[in-house]
Amino acid sequence: MSVIKEFREFAVRGNVVDMAVGIIIGAAFGKIVSSLVSDVIMPPIGWLIGGVDFSDLAVSLPALMEGREPVLIAYGKFIQTVLDFTIVAFAIFMVIKALNRLKRKEEPAPEPAAEPEPTKEQLLLTEIRDLLKQQR
């Protein structure tokens, strides 16, 4: 089998296509959630905590050689990223929770299982039982 033929079979396999669609939709959804966090959720939080912007917090290490810029440890950006991640994770959790609740409501209740048809042997035994009861 040629490499091209193998690759074609791999690329059009259902799982690969489904995964690609999921990644594309996930990236688009990630942009929506990032906008929700940065444009809708973070401004009120910043207002409540007095306008503190964590991304400006940093420690500056002096330059080891003259003419070079000092090294900056931007721990505030890390704090902001962790905070953003926590909010994004919670927002996604709430969306999934709502979707699961809707999904549960849509699923119909399972119908009670119908009793299976009796076998020929069971029918014969039932007739024998009934005849024995009549004779008593």
N, C-alpha and C positions, 0 to 999 in steps of 0.2 A: 504494500500500500504506500503510495507516495505521501510525502510530508504535506503537500498542499491539500490532498484529499482528506488526510487525517485532521488537518487544521480546520477545513471547512466543516467537517462533521462535528468537531469540538465547538466551533463558533456558533453553529446554528442549533446546538442541543438546547432543549428547553431551559435547563437550569442556568446556563450561561446568559441567555437572553433575559430571563427573569431577574437574574442578579444585576445585569446592566441597567435594566429599567429601574430596579430598586435603588441603585446607586445614584442615578440621575435624579429621580424623584427625591431621594434623601438629601442630595445637595441643594436642590431647590427649596425643600422644606427647611433645611438648615439656615438658608438665607432669611426665610420668613421668621423663624424663631429668633435669629440673631437681631433682626430688626425689631421684633417685639421686645426683646430684652433691652437693647440699647436705646430705642426711641420711645418706648412706652413705659417700661417698668423702671429702668434706672433713673430717669429724670425725677420722678417723685421720691425715690429713695435718696438720691442726692440732695433734694430739697429738704427732706426730713432730717438728714444728718448734717445739715448746714453747708452744703455745697462742697464737701470733701471729695477730691478727685484722687483716688489711690494711684492712678497711673503716673502722677508727678513725683511720687516718693521714690528716692534712690539714694545710694551711697556712692560717693565718688572716691575712687582710689587714685592717688597721685601717679602721674606719668613716671615711668622708670627712666626714660630717656628724654633728653631735652628736645623739644620740637614735636613731640607726639602728644596726642590728646589723652587726657586722663581716662582710666577705665571706669565705666559706670555700671554699677549693679542696680538694676531697675527692679527692685523687689515689689514696688507698688504696682507695676504692670502685671506681675505674677499674682498678686492679691486680687487685682481687678479681674484677671482671667479666671481665677478660681471662683470668684463671686459670680461672674457671668455663667460659668459652667454649672454652678449649683442652681442658679435661676433657670437656665435652659433645661437642665435635667428635671427639675420640678415641673416646669411647664409641659414638657413632653409626657411626664408621668400623668399629669392631670388630663391631657388630651387622650392618652391611651386608656385611662380609667373611664372617661366619658364614652369613648368608642366601644369599650367592652360592655358597658352598661347598656348602650343602645343595641349592641349585638345580641345580648342576652334577651332583651325584650322582643326582638324580631324572631328568635328561634321559637317555633311552636312547641308546645308541651308534647312529649312523646306519648303516642297512643298506647293504651294497654295492649300487650301482646295477645293475639288471638290464640285460643287453645289449638294445638295441632290436631289434625284429623286422626282418629283412632286407627290403629293398624288392623288388618284382618284378624290377626290373632287376638287382639283386644276385643274386637266385636264378638268373636266366637266365645271367648271366656265370659263376656257379659251375658250372652244368650244362655250359656250353661248355668251361670249363677242365677239368672232369672227363672229358669226351668226348675232348678233345685229348690228355690224359694216357693214356687207354686206347688211342688209335691209335698211340702211340709204342711 
